[in-house]
Amino acid sequence: MSSAIVNELRKATDGLLFASESDEPFQAFSWKNGSGSLPQRLLDLSGHKRGTRIEEVTLDDFFADLTADQDWYGQTEKETAEKYRRLLQTVKTLLSDIRVFRVGQVNIDIYIAGRTSSGDWAGIKTQAVET
């Protein structure tokens, strides 16, 4: 089941780049055994050291600017916003208990993770550079 979810998430992120001081692709992931507190498990499962800074933001806050249409948007920007709206819908359809974590400082790993129907964690990861 998780591999099917990962494949759907890959399709939904195809061609999307998360813009910050660098433009980074999204990567789909799944982690078996969804037990425990997600913030701490996230550090263990993603290879970050314990004590690394973790900030949680809401799913809607994370996607707010990405999915909004602006008056000045050209065709390309409108298409990108539509892709982000489809990605958001895909995440909400495939996962429950969805949480968004920003891990680290300056070079920030961003995880959008939720539970699959089998109880595992799955989602997408990207990076942001903020100096």
Backbone as a printed PyTorch tensor [residue, N CA C, xyz], in Angstrom:
tensor([[[  0.8190,  -1.2010,   0.0000],
         [  0.0000,   0.0000,   0.0000],
         [  0.8570,   1.2560,   0.0000]],

        [[  1.9100,   1.2790,   0.8280],
         [  2.7480,   2.4710,   0.8990],
         [  3.4230,   2.7730,  -0.4290]],

        [[  3.8040,   1.7140,  -1.1790],
         [  4.4530,   1.9660,  -2.4670],
         [  3.4800,   2.6200,  -3.4450]],

        [[  2.2060,   2.2580,  -3.3900],
         [  1.2110,   2.9010,  -4.2490],
         [  1.0400,   4.3680,  -3.8630]],

        [[  1.0520,   4.6430,  -2.5770],
         [  0.9360,   6.0290,  -2.1060],
         [  2.1510,   6.8350,  -2.5280]],

        [[  3.3420,   6.2580,  -2.3610],
         [  4.5670,   6.9450,  -2.7780],
         [  4.5110,   7.2460,  -4.2710]],

        [[  4.0440,   6.2960,  -5.0740],
         [  3.9300,   6.5280,  -6.5210],
         [  2.9590,   7.6590,  -6.8330]],

        [[  1.8360,   7.7170,  -6.1410],
         [  0.8640,   8.8010,  -6.3550],
         [  1.4480,  10.1510,  -5.9540]],

        [[  2.1840,  10.1740,  -4.8550],
         [  2.8200,  11.4100,  -4.4150],
         [  3.8990,  11.8570,  -5.4010]],

        [[  4.6380,  10.8900,  -5.9490],
         [  5.6480,  11.2230,  -6.9740],
         [  4.9870,  11.8570,  -8.1890]],

        [[  3.8880,  11.2710,  -8.6240],
         [  3.1640,  11.8320,  -9.7790],
         [  2.6870,  13.2520,  -9.4830]],

        [[  2.1740,  13.4590,  -8.2830],
         [  1.6200,  14.7660,  -7.9200],
         [  2.6920,  15.8430,  -7.7990]],

        [[  3.9390,  15.4480,  -7.5200],
         [  5.0160,  16.4290,  -7.3830],
         [  5.8620,  16.5580,  -8.6420]],

        [[  5.5780,  15.7510,  -9.6460],
         [  6.3720,  15.7660, -10.8720],
         [  6.4060,  17.1690, -11.4880]],

        [[  7.6050,  17.6890, -11.6730],
         [  7.7690,  18.9940, -12.2880],
         [  7.6640,  20.1710, -11.3420]],

        [[  7.3260,  19.9350, -10.0780],
         [  7.2210,  21.0310,  -9.1050],
         [  8.5520,  21.2460,  -8.3940]],

        [[  8.9070,  22.5010,  -8.2220],
         [ 10.0740,  22.8820,  -7.4380],
         [  9.6180,  23.8230,  -6.3370]],

        [[ 10.1520,  23.6220,  -5.1310],
         [  9.8380,  24.5020,  -4.0250],
         [ 10.8430,  25.6480,  -4.0600]],

        [[ 10.3480,  26.8650,  -4.2260],
         [ 11.2120,  28.0270,  -4.3790],
         [ 11.5400,  28.6640,  -3.0320]],

        [[ 12.8070,  28.8570,  -2.7980],
         [ 13.3060,  29.6610,  -1.6830],
         [ 14.5420,  30.3450,  -2.2530]],

        [[ 15.6190,  30.3870,  -1.5240],
         [ 16.8450,  30.9240,  -2.1080],
         [ 17.4570,  29.9200,  -3.0770]],

        [[ 16.8830,  28.7450,  -3.1300],
         [ 17.1930,  27.7390,  -4.1460],
         [ 15.8700,  27.1030,  -4.5530]],

        [[ 15.8410,  26.4900,  -5.6950],
         [ 14.6480,  25.7760,  -6.1500],
         [ 14.9000,  24.2870,  -5.9850]],

        [[ 14.1010,  23.6450,  -5.1470],
         [ 14.3440,  22.2500,  -4.7970],
         [ 13.1660,  21.3580,  -5.1820]],

        [[ 13.4480,  20.1520,  -5.6770],
         [ 12.3730,  19.2160,  -6.0080],
         [ 11.7710,  18.6000,  -4.7490]],

        [[ 10.6850,  17.9040,  -4.9300],
         [ 10.0460,  17.1510,  -3.8560],
         [ 10.4200,  15.6830,  -4.0120]],

        [[ 10.5220,  14.9880,  -2.8940],
         [ 10.7700,  13.5520,  -2.8900],
         [  9.6940,  12.8910,  -2.0390]],

        [[  9.1020,  11.8400,  -2.5670],
         [  8.1040,  11.0900,  -1.8070],
         [  8.8200,  10.0680,  -0.9240]],

        [[  8.2290,   9.7640,   0.2300],
         [  8.8290,   8.7980,   1.1440],
         [  7.7410,   8.0270,   1.8670]],

        [[  8.1430,   6.9130,   2.4490],
         [  7.2850,   6.1880,   3.3910],
         [  8.1750,   5.5810,   4.4590]],

        [[  7.6650,   5.5680,   5.6730],
         [  8.3710,   4.9910,   6.8090],
         [  7.4590,   3.9790,   7.4670]],

        [[  7.9420,   2.7610,   7.5860],
         [  7.1760,   1.7100,   8.2540],
         [  7.0780,   2.0050,   9.7390]],

        [[  6.0810,   1.4050,  10.3760],
         [  5.9010,   1.4950,  11.8200],
         [  5.6970,   2.9410,  12.2420]],

        [[  4.4880,   3.3850,  12.1360],
         [  4.1470,   4.7630,  12.4570],
         [  3.9210,   5.0380,  13.9270]],

        [[  4.4750,   4.2030,  14.8020],
         [  4.2590,   4.4250,  16.2410],
         [  5.1820,   5.5170,  16.7600]],

        [[  4.8370,   6.0680,  17.8970],
         [  5.6680,   7.0640,  18.5550],
         [  5.3030,   8.4810,  18.1610]],

        [[  5.9400,   9.4250,  18.8280],
         [  5.7290,  10.8450,  18.5750],
         [  6.4030,  11.2240,  17.2580]],

        [[  5.6440,  11.7650,  16.3330],
         [  6.1970,  12.0550,  15.0150],
         [  7.3780,  13.0070,  15.0520]],

        [[  7.3530,  14.1040,  15.7920],
         [  8.5350,  14.9750,  15.7340],
         [  9.8380,  14.2460,  16.0870]],

        [[  9.8260,  13.4450,  17.1340],
         [ 11.0470,  12.7290,  17.5130],
         [ 11.3590,  11.5910,  16.5450]],

        [[ 10.3380,  10.8660,  16.1110],
         [ 10.5510,   9.7930,  15.1290],
         [ 11.0840,  10.3750,  13.8270]],

        [[ 10.6220,  11.5630,  13.4710],
         [ 11.0780,  12.2190,  12.2490],
         [ 12.5910,  12.4020,  12.2750]],

        [[ 13.1260,  12.8550,  13.3970],
         [ 14.5720,  13.0280,  13.5080],
         [ 15.2870,  11.7000,  13.3220]],

        [[ 14.7810,  10.6530,  13.9590],
         [ 15.4100,   9.3330,  13.8490],
         [ 15.3120,   8.7920,  12.4230]],

        [[ 14.1190,   8.8310,  11.8540],
         [ 13.8870,   8.2320,  10.5460],
         [ 14.5510,   8.9970,   9.4060]],

        [[ 14.7440,  10.2890,   9.5760],
         [ 15.3300,  11.1020,   8.5110],
         [ 16.8340,  11.2870,   8.6630]],

        [[ 17.3980,  10.7660,   9.7590],
         [ 18.8360,  10.8510,   9.9460],
         [ 19.3220,  12.1430,  10.5760]],

        [[ 18.4270,  12.9630,  11.1040],
         [ 18.8300,  14.1870,  11.7940],
         [ 19.2210,  13.8530,  13.2310]],

        [[ 20.0910,  14.6580,  13.7820],
         [ 20.5170,  14.4640,  15.1710],
         [ 19.4220,  14.9110,  16.1250]],

        [[ 19.2970,  14.2160,  17.2400],
         [ 18.3760,  14.6480,  18.2970],
         [ 18.7750,  16.0510,  18.7290]],

        [[ 17.7790,  16.8810,  18.9900],
         [ 18.0380,  18.2520,  19.3790],
         [ 18.0400,  19.2230,  18.2110]],

        [[ 17.9730,  18.6940,  16.9700],
         [ 17.8810,  19.5740,  15.8080],
         [ 16.5840,  20.3640,  15.8990]],

        [[ 16.6380,  21.6080,  15.5290],
         [ 15.4570,  22.4870,  15.5960],
         [ 14.3400,  21.9550,  14.6850]],

        [[ 13.1370,  21.8360,  15.2600],
         [ 11.9450,  21.4290,  14.5080],
         [ 10.8610,  22.4650,  14.7520]],

        [[ 10.2870,  22.9570,  13.6650],
         [  9.1590,  23.8870,  13.7430],
         [  7.9910,  23.2380,  13.0060]],

        [[  6.8240,  23.2440,  13.6050],
         [  5.6390,  22.6970,  12.9420],
         [  4.7830,  23.8450,  12.4270]],

        [[  4.3300,  23.7160,  11.1960],
         [  3.3980,  24.6650,  10.5940],
         [  2.1900,  23.8760,  10.1050]],

        [[  1.0760,  24.5530,   9.9240],
         [ -0.1050,  23.8400,   9.4540],
         [  0.0080,  23.5640,   7.9590]],

        [[ -0.6830,  22.5630,   7.5190],
         [ -0.7120,  22.2140,   6.1020],
         [ -1.2440,  23.3770,   5.2750]],

        [[ -2.3160,  23.9870,   5.7440],
         [ -2.9000,  25.1190,   5.0060],
         [ -1.9490,  26.3080,   4.9520]],

        [[ -1.2400,  26.5780,   6.0450],
         [ -0.2680,  27.6810,   6.0290],
         [  0.8670,  27.3940,   5.0520]],

        [[  1.3530,  26.1610,   5.0350],
         [  2.4370,  25.8110,   4.1280],
         [  2.0290,  26.0290,   2.6720]],

        [[  0.8200,  25.6190,   2.3270],
         [  0.3720,  25.6880,   0.9330],
         [ -0.2830,  27.0160,   0.5530]],

        [[ -0.5300,  27.9000,   1.5020],
         [ -1.3010,  29.1250,   1.2270],
         [ -0.7340,  29.9310,   0.0550]],

        [[  0.5150,  30.2950,   0.1060],
         [  1.0900,  31.1020,  -0.9780],
         [  1.2730,  30.2920,  -2.2570]],

        [[  1.5230,  28.9890,  -2.1030],
         [  1.7750,  28.1360,  -3.2680],
         [  0.5200,  27.9170,  -4.1070]],

        [[ -0.6430,  27.9310,  -3.4760],
         [ -1.8890,  27.6270,  -4.1780],
         [ -2.6920,  28.8660,  -4.5540]],

        [[ -2.2730,  30.0300,  -4.0810],
         [ -3.0170,  31.2640,  -4.3420],
         [ -2.7400,  31.7750,  -5.7570]],

        [[ -3.7710,  32.3070,  -6.3870],
         [ -3.6090,  32.9880,  -7.6710],
         [ -3.4230,  34.4690,  -7.3940]],

        [[ -2.4230,  35.0430,  -8.0150],
         [ -2.1530,  36.4680,  -7.8720],
         [ -2.5620,  37.1970,  -9.1590]],

        [[ -2.9320,  38.4460,  -9.0350],
         [ -3.3490,  39.2410, -10.1940],
         [ -2.2660,  39.3190, -11.2690]],

        [[ -1.0180,  39.3090, -10.8560],
         [  0.0920,  39.4970, -11.7800],
         [  0.5620,  38.1910, -12.4250]],

        [[ -0.0350,  37.0590, -12.0590],
         [  0.3950,  35.7730, -12.6000],
         [  0.1910,  35.6980, -14.1000]],

        [[  1.2090,  35.1730, -14.7730],
         [  1.0840,  34.7970, -16.1690],
         [  0.6220,  33.3490, -16.2450]],

        [[  0.5740,  32.8100, -17.4480],
         [  0.0860,  31.4360, -17.6460],
         [  0.9240,  30.4140, -16.8670]],

        [[  2.2350,  30.5520, -16.8820],
         [  3.1090,  29.6020, -16.1900],
         [  2.8430,  29.5920, -14.6930]],

        [[  2.7280,  30.7650, -14.0890],
         [  2.4670,  30.8420, -12.6460],
         [  1.0940,  30.2720, -12.3000]],

        [[  0.1020,  30.5160, -13.1470],
         [ -1.2340,  29.9610, -12.9110],
         [ -1.2030,  28.4350, -12.9670]],

        [[ -0.4650,  27.8870, -13.9300],
         [ -0.3570,  26.4320, -14.0490],
         [  0.3580,  25.8350, -12.8410]],

        [[  1.3890,  26.5230, -12.3400],
         [  2.1090,  26.0390, -11.1640],
         [  1.1970,  26.0540,  -9.9360]],

        [[  0.4360,  27.1240,  -9.7400],
         [ -0.5030,  27.1890,  -8.6130],
         [ -1.5310,  26.0580,  -8.7030]],

        [[ -1.9940,  25.7620,  -9.9040],
         [ -2.9500,  24.6670, -10.0950],
         [ -2.3080,  23.3260,  -9.7540]],

        [[ -1.0510,  23.1180, -10.1200],
         [ -0.3390,  21.8820,  -9.7580],
         [ -0.2340,  21.7460,  -8.2410]],

        [[  0.0390,  22.8740,  -7.5680],
         [  0.1060,  22.8370,  -6.1020],
         [ -1.2570,  22.5390,  -5.4860]],

        [[ -2.3270,  23.0520,  -6.0860],
         [ -3.6740,  22.7320,  -5.5760],
         [ -3.9550,  21.2340,  -5.7370]],

        [[ -3.5310,  20.6660,  -6.8590],
         [ -3.7170,  19.2200,  -7.0640],
         [ -2.8670,  18.4180,  -6.0820]],

        [[ -1.6440,  18.8900,  -5.8290],
         [ -0.7850,  18.2110,  -4.8550],
         [ -1.4170,  18.2410,  -3.4690]],

        [[ -1.9100,  19.3820,  -3.0610],
         [ -2.5570,  19.5000,  -1.7580],
         [ -3.7350,  18.5410,  -1.6560]],

        [[ -4.5440,  18.4730,  -2.6790],
         [ -5.6940,  17.5650,  -2.6760],
         [ -5.2360,  16.1070,  -2.6190]],

        [[ -4.1850,  15.7740,  -3.3380],
         [ -3.6520,  14.4080,  -3.3190],
         [ -3.1770,  14.0440,  -1.9200]],

        [[ -2.4420,  14.9250,  -1.2830],
         [ -1.9520,  14.6770,   0.0760],
         [ -3.1350,  14.4580,   1.0230]],

        [[ -4.1440,  15.3170,   0.9300],
         [ -5.3120,  15.1950,   1.8140],
         [ -6.1040,  13.9210,   1.5410]],

        [[ -6.1110,  13.4670,   0.3030],
         [ -6.8470,  12.2570,  -0.0530],
         [ -6.1280,  10.9960,   0.4230]],

        [[ -4.8090,  10.9810,   0.3020],
         [ -4.0440,   9.7670,   0.5830],
         [ -3.6530,   9.5920,   2.0460]],

        [[ -3.5580,  10.6970,   2.7840],
         [ -3.0120,  10.6360,   4.1320],
         [ -3.9630,  11.2300,   5.1610]],

        [[ -3.8180,  10.7910,   6.3980],
         [ -4.5610,  11.3820,   7.5060],
         [ -3.5620,  11.8710,   8.5420]],

        [[ -4.0480,  12.6430,   9.5150],
         [ -3.1830,  13.1750,  10.5710],
         [ -1.9440,  13.8390,   9.9640]],

        [[ -2.1620,  14.6970,   8.9780],
         [ -1.0680,  15.3090,   8.2180],
         [ -0.4330,  16.4380,   9.0240]],

        [[  0.8980,  16.4080,   9.0480],
         [  1.6480,  17.4310,   9.7710],
         [  2.8080,  17.9000,   8.8980]],

        [[  3.1820,  19.1580,   9.0650],
         [  4.2790,  19.7410,   8.2940],
         [  5.3560,  20.2030,   9.2730]],

        [[  6.5810,  19.7350,   9.0320],
         [  7.6950,  20.0750,   9.8930],
         [  8.8240,  20.6960,   9.0840]],

        [[  9.4020,  21.7360,   9.6540],
         [ 10.5980,  22.3820,   9.1110],
         [ 11.7360,  22.0160,  10.0540]],

        [[ 12.7520,  21.3360,   9.5330],
         [ 13.8190,  20.7960,  10.3650],
         [ 15.1410,  21.4700,  10.0040]],

        [[ 15.7690,  22.0910,  11.0050],
         [ 17.0620,  22.7270,  10.8030],
         [ 16.9370,  24.2340,  10.6880]],

        [[ 18.0650,  24.8620,  10.3970],
         [ 18.1350,  26.3070,  10.2080],
         [ 18.9760,  26.5760,   8.9720]],

        [[ 18.6840,  27.5950,   8.2680],
         [ 19.3240,  28.0150,   7.0190],
         [ 19.0400,  26.9880,   5.9160]],

        [[ 19.6470,  25.8000,   5.9870],
         [ 19.3030,  24.7040,   5.0680],
         [ 18.2380,  23.8670,   5.7550]],

        [[ 16.9900,  24.1000,   5.3980],
         [ 15.8530,  23.5420,   6.1190],
         [ 15.2310,  22.3980,   5.3230]],

        [[ 15.1070,  21.2490,   5.9640],
         [ 14.3750,  20.1300,   5.3740],
         [ 12.9150,  20.2760,   5.7580]],

        [[ 12.0360,  20.1730,   4.7830],
         [ 10.5970,  20.3160,   5.0240],
         [  9.9380,  18.9710,   4.7460]],

        [[  9.2290,  18.4730,   5.7410],
         [  8.5290,  17.1910,   5.6370],
         [  7.0290,  17.4180,   5.7690]],

        [[  6.2870,  16.9160,   4.8120],
         [  4.8280,  16.8850,   4.8910],
         [  4.4870,  15.4080,   5.0600]],

        [[  4.1070,  15.0310,   6.2650],
         [  3.9420,  13.6190,   6.5980],
         [  2.5600,  13.3500,   7.1670]],

        [[  2.0300,  12.1920,   6.8360],
         [  0.7480,  11.7600,   7.3680],
         [  0.6980,  10.2550,   7.4440]],

        [[ -0.3610,   9.7660,   8.0360],
         [ -0.5310,   8.3160,   8.1850],
         [ -1.2300,   7.7170,   6.9630]],

        [[ -0.7500,   6.5500,   6.5880],
         [ -1.4260,   5.7810,   5.5480],
         [ -2.5240,   4.9550,   6.2140]],

        [[ -3.3510,   4.3360,   5.4080],
         [ -4.4220,   3.5060,   5.9760],
         [ -3.8620,   2.2990,   6.7270]],

        [[ -2.6120,   1.9060,   6.4360],
         [ -1.9920,   0.7820,   7.1450],
         [ -1.2530,   1.2190,   8.4060]],

        [[ -1.2420,   2.5390,   8.7020],
         [ -0.6300,   3.0300,   9.9260],
         [  0.8100,   3.4850,   9.7880]],

        [[  1.3840,   3.3640,   8.5960],
         [  2.7420,   3.8500,   8.3700],
         [  2.6990,   5.3600,   8.1410]],

        [[  3.8800,   5.9880,   8.1710],
         [  3.9990,   7.3880,   7.8070],
         [  4.4280,   7.4680,   6.3490]],

        [[  3.8930,   8.4280,   5.6220],
         [  4.3060,   8.6830,   4.2370],
         [  4.1370,  10.1580,   3.9720]],

        [[  4.7460,  10.6190,   2.8980],
         [  4.6020,  12.0220,   2.5590],
         [  5.6150,  12.4760,   1.5410]],

        [[  5.8910,  13.7670,   1.5810],
         [  6.8620,  14.3570,   0.6620],
         [  7.8230,  15.2350,   1.4480]],

        [[  9.0220,  15.3500,   0.8960],
         [ 10.0930,  16.1250,   1.5220],
         [ 10.6540,  17.0700,   0.4660]],

        [[ 11.0390,  18.2500,   0.8990],
         [ 11.7580,  19.1920,   0.0640],
         [ 12.7120,  19.9680,   0.9490]],

        [[ 13.3990,  20.9130,   0.3700],
         [ 14.3320,  21.7300,   1.1380],
         [ 14.1270,  23.1950,   0.8220]],

        [[ 14.4930,  24.0220,   1.7870],
         [ 14.4820,  25.4760,   1.6090],
         [ 15.8070,  26.0130,   2.1310]],

        [[ 16.2880,  27.0450,   1.4850],
         [ 17.4700,  27.7480,   1.9710],
         [ 17.0120,  29.1400,   2.3710]],

        [[ 17.2160,  29.4710,   3.6370],
         [ 16.7870,  30.7630,   4.1710],
         [ 17.9310,  31.3780,   4.9640]],

        [[ 18.5780,  32.3800,   4.3790],
         [ 19.7030,  33.0300,   5.0730],
         [ 19.2790,  34.3340,   5.6950]]])
